[in-house]
Amino acid sequence: MKEKDPSEFNSAEILATLLQKSGKASFQSVAKSVTLRLPALDLCTIEAFARVTGDNRNKVMCYLIRAGIEATKAILDDATLANIEEADKEARGQAFSDKGREANILMDSEDDK
């Protein structure tokens, strides 16, 4: 049986390989800080995932969120997907506009605080 190309793995499969210690993964992305309230039991599971993988909670949560997005999009009808794509395009335009980028830039003067 032919092995799967790592670029074909979905986010859930990548996280599973990290948990099973059968692979390594990393990513780089533009990031934005958000506050998130989670059910306590879900946070415990995320903490467990982080401990088992040896990665931080942020990395684990990013893979979990990406996996949820991928799984949800996979079961949506075309009309709903089109609506989501349009809203996503608008959100990206706002996030990466000059004003949106300025909100995420660490200014030199903030470094010493």
C-alpha positions as CSV (number, residue, x, y, z in Angstrom):
1,M,0.0,0.0,0.0
2,K,1.3,3.4,-1.0
3,E,2.1,5.8,1.9
4,K,0.2,9.0,2.1
5,D,2.0,12.2,1.1
6,P,2.3,14.4,4.2
7,S,0.8,17.3,2.3
8,E,-2.4,15.3,1.9
9,F,-3.0,15.0,5.6
10,N,-5.9,16.9,7.1
11,S,-5.5,18.7,10.4
12,A,-7.1,15.9,12.4
13,E,-4.7,13.4,10.9
14,I,-1.7,15.7,11.7
15,L,-2.8,16.1,15.3
16,A,-3.3,12.3,15.6
17,T,0.3,11.7,14.3
18,L,1.6,14.1,16.9
19,L,-0.4,12.4,19.7
20,Q,0.8,8.9,18.5
21,K,4.4,10.2,18.2
22,S,4.4,8.9,14.7
23,G,5.3,12.2,13.0
24,K,6.2,15.8,13.5
25,A,4.5,18.9,12.3
26,S,4.9,22.6,12.4
27,F,3.3,25.7,10.8
28,Q,3.8,29.4,10.5
29,S,1.0,31.8,10.2
30,V,0.0,35.3,10.8
31,A,-1.6,35.2,14.2
32,K,-4.1,37.4,16.1
33,S,-4.7,37.1,19.8
34,V,-8.3,36.4,20.8
35,T,-9.9,35.6,24.2
36,L,-11.7,32.3,24.3
37,R,-13.8,30.7,27.0
38,L,-13.9,26.9,26.8
39,P,-15.9,24.3,28.7
40,A,-13.6,23.1,31.5
41,L,-13.7,19.5,30.4
42,D,-12.6,20.5,26.8
43,L,-9.7,22.5,28.2
44,C,-8.7,19.5,30.3
45,T,-8.6,17.4,27.1
46,I,-6.6,20.1,25.2
47,E,-4.2,20.2,28.1
48,A,-3.9,16.4,27.9
49,F,-3.2,16.6,24.2
50,A,-0.5,19.2,24.8
51,R,1.2,17.1,27.4
52,V,1.1,14.0,25.3
53,T,2.4,15.8,22.2
54,G,4.9,17.9,24.1
55,D,3.5,21.0,22.2
56,N,1.9,24.0,23.7
57,R,-1.9,24.4,24.0
58,N,-1.9,27.1,21.3
59,K,-0.5,24.7,18.7
60,V,-3.0,21.9,19.7
61,M,-5.9,24.3,19.7
62,C,-4.9,25.6,16.2
63,Y,-4.9,22.1,14.8
64,L,-8.3,21.3,16.6
65,I,-9.9,24.5,15.2
66,R,-8.5,23.8,11.7
67,A,-9.8,20.2,11.9
68,G,-13.3,21.4,12.9
69,I,-13.3,23.9,10.1
70,E,-12.3,21.3,7.6
71,A,-14.8,18.8,8.8
72,T,-17.7,21.3,8.9
73,K,-16.9,22.6,5.4
74,A,-16.9,19.0,4.1
75,I,-20.5,18.5,5.0
76,L,-22.0,21.8,3.9
77,D,-24.0,22.3,0.8
78,D,-22.7,24.4,-2.1
79,A,-24.9,27.5,-1.4
80,T,-23.8,27.6,2.3
81,L,-20.1,27.1,1.3
82,A,-20.5,30.1,-1.2
83,N,-21.9,32.2,1.6
84,I,-19.0,31.2,3.9
85,E,-16.4,31.9,1.2
86,E,-17.9,35.4,0.6
87,A,-17.9,36.2,4.4
88,D,-14.4,34.8,4.7
89,K,-13.2,37.0,1.8
90,E,-14.6,40.1,3.6
91,A,-13.1,39.1,7.0
92,R,-9.7,38.6,5.4
93,G,-9.9,42.0,3.7
94,Q,-10.6,43.6,7.0
95,A,-7.9,41.7,8.9
96,F,-5.2,42.4,6.3
97,S,-6.1,46.0,5.6
98,D,-3.7,48.7,6.8
99,K,-5.8,49.3,9.9
100,G,-6.1,45.5,10.6
101,R,-2.3,45.0,10.3
102,E,-1.5,47.9,12.6
103,A,-3.5,46.3,15.3
104,N,-1.1,43.3,15.3
105,I,2.2,45.1,15.0
106,L,4.4,45.3,18.1
107,M,5.9,48.8,18.1
108,D,9.5,49.3,19.2
109,S,8.3,51.5,22.1
110,E,6.0,48.6,23.4
111,D,9.0,46.3,23.6
112,D,10.2,47.8,26.9
113,K,6.9,47.7,28.7
